[in-house]
Amino acid sequence: MSKRLLFLCSRNRLRSPTAEKVFASHPGIETDSAGLSPDAELRVSAEQVEWADVILVMERVHQQRLKKGFGKLLAGKKVAVLDIPDDYGFMEPTLVEQLKSRCAPYLS
């Protein structure tokens, strides 16, 4: 059975779509991504939160927004903060390296 990872950032334009793409071909992993801001490209939905086994957020503020918006749905869910600031472009090598190292514990 595959593990379902949901990556969240603010606007779903740079960090979380990069993470979704980086891990999409990882064996045994399914990925999705969304944003938590009202102006996100794809705003996170209750269905996505329910679907995910692990939710990986880029910053502490994202964890707070997630709890505020979907608190009841998070019962029993693993939510982890990756501490990756909004300083990178889509698929920027430095971002990819940070994602690979910080997400490694959640891939097995």
Summary of the structure (lengths in Angstrom):
residues: 108
radius of gyration: 12.5
end to end distance: 11.6
largest distance: 36.1
contacts: 337
relative contact order: 0.23
helix: 41%
strand: 21%
